[in-house]
Amino acid sequence: MRFDEKLKKYSREQLWQEYCGYLDMTLAEYMYTQRRLMEEQIRLWSACPLGRQLLAGKHPETLEDFLAQLPLTSYADYADTLLARRDDMLCAEPAIWIQTTWEGGLRPIKLAPYSRGMLNTYRHNLMAAMMLGTARRKGDFDLKSGDRILYGGAPLPYATGLMPSLFEEDIHFEWLPDANNHSGLSFSQRIKKGFAMAMSGGVDVFFGVGSVANYITEAFGRGGGSGGHHRISLGNAVRYLRGKYVSRRDERPLLPGDVFRLKAFFYAGTDARCYKDRLTRAWGIAPMELAAGTESTMIGTETWERNGMVFFPDACFYEFIPEEEMRRNLRDPDYTPRTCLMDGVRQGESYELVLSVLHGGAFMRYRIGDVYRCVSAESGKLPRFAFVDRVPNVIDIAGFTRITASSMQEVIRLSRLELGDWVLKKEFDAQDNPYLHMYVEIPPEAQGSEVTMRTVLTEHLALYFQYFDSDYGDLKKLLSMEPLRITVLKYGTIAAYESRLGQTLTRVNPGMLDIMGLLKQQAEPSPGRGSRPC
């Protein structure tokens, strides 16, 4: 039965229990559900060619056997099968294949198969999130057929493109616009069309990746909300004129909250937290964070309380690598980090997430590359989480570009610039916007002033970033700023700093790097060790 039919037949309390009742589970009940679903998935997956290949002849009979016998996996373990779309290797027939970025120009895309069972669970959990997002207290949700959603998601084959079609299986929403039906429009054209549709008929819900939601919001303030030559509804026209008056009086831009009254506001993605306060001020409602990924579907959401995400018990089986274990593994790739389960996480600790996708998923004990902090872990209650960032050896800026040491070295190689040692760090400006900061040494034989060299490097590397990673150009547009900043260091500074530290830095997001200490090192003598050229 479709959800819009259930709205007519069942009470709000019954629907809340069906979709959001998992929030009332004890931790013991949650773990029972996790274990039961995982045992079903293990039996299914272990019997398929992909499972037999990765298990290397082992035959686990229990969950404990499986966790002991299957090593942690990464996308490289699945790439040959999935990039070739080898349906015959999988434990369930794919209903659709979803795509995302892997590692820029080195390995451009990842593909993930979704079974029908995965899609059904995804749809059910999307409805739960929508109910929670429109609720002001437990059980009191405000959702109906025909609600209008301002949509800042990418079209298929990206994961966000699934949302309109999955919702349509349960309830009719008006999408402003449906990115799949308007995939021929550019990103900015879709935004303008969405605003025009919103001005014409209103908007009830806003969904977008954090950086995209912020871009859309700023576009409204720059005049994107005027509606152009499109018809404006009477109610919106009155609020628009009142908002224009208030914004001029207060000498500020027109805000979307001056015109629209949202029931719910959802955002997701890397660095989404950077935009939370400004989005709340602009729309008059705090955005609710979702946890989702291409390989995993949607795994969690905040509730009406906005105090951390609870992971759905039926989307994936969850393991957690404690931060110290994760960092030890980064220092020593041969070290096998230990994991704990949902009933073993501790409040205030950060963890790298490990997923086994249920309902016929391909990925098992999969290191998705995301780090979460447990913000609440009361005895017997379900833990709540906040997204922190990608794992330290990957820089993800605003959910659009992913940079590793290998991809950075390839960009430098393509540019043919003669550089000395370097480190690349993710930093944030005074407005909390994320950017890449490269600390780089120039060989002594290089000509020109530091200012000239920095300008040339910034322009040159930015050009090759766009060539190497097409998302980089979109990132620059979204942030309305240059995502790459460069600080030129005296030749030998990094080697001297490492010698003083007694440890070799990783080249991307070096966790031990003290920026002020590094800059101070420039004024001190070098120990004589040459830097490592790229």
Disulfide bonds with the S-S distance in Angstrom:
none
